[in-house]
Amino acid sequence: MSNSDAQWRQIVRVLSTDLLAVDEAQCIVLAGRFWHRIVDKFSPLIGAASVNVLLVRSIQLNIPLFPFLAGIALVPVSTHALSELEKAFVQQPRNEVMAANFAIMQQFFALLAGLIGDRLCGQLLHSTFPDHDADDAAQEIN
């Protein structure tokens, strides 16, 4: 695993642990905010449709672990998957939201890193969440 690969993976882990610090209602809101920041940052860079396709694919790949995501994967690609994901999260318990959000983020950034490279993916994720750098992530994980 390269340093840049570790950077984006560690940031995703820290973002996921942030959900532990809030109550159930805030957990759903915070998970949505993470995705809105990601969509806002990456849409101008790779296109809104590409971000949506990556999100839909990330959701599809996690359906075996989180069956409640199945309905989202069936929406037309022209529909913004983020709004559907937020609706699905509202209907789930906190632990399920946390686990699904982590898995989807991991998959999303793995797919993105496959397209643009680990280093650029890590840099972009860091610039999206500058308050969650890899050094802090490594300390929180250990």
HELIX and SHEET records of a PDB file:
HELIX    1   1 ASN A    3  ASP A   18  1                                  16    
HELIX    2   2 LEU A   19  ALA A   21  5                                   3    
HELIX    3   3 GLU A   24  ILE A   46  1                                  23    
HELIX    4   4 ALA A   48  LEU A   61  1                                  14    
HELIX    5   5 PRO A   67  LEU A   69  5                                   3    
HELIX    6   6 ALA A   70  ALA A   73  1                                   4    
HELIX    7   7 ALA A   81  VAL A   90  1                                  10    
HELIX    8   8 ARG A   94  ILE A  116  1                                  23    
HELIX    9   9 ASP A  118  THR A  128  1                                  11    
HELIX   10  10 ALA A  134  ILE A  141  1                                   8    
END                                                                             
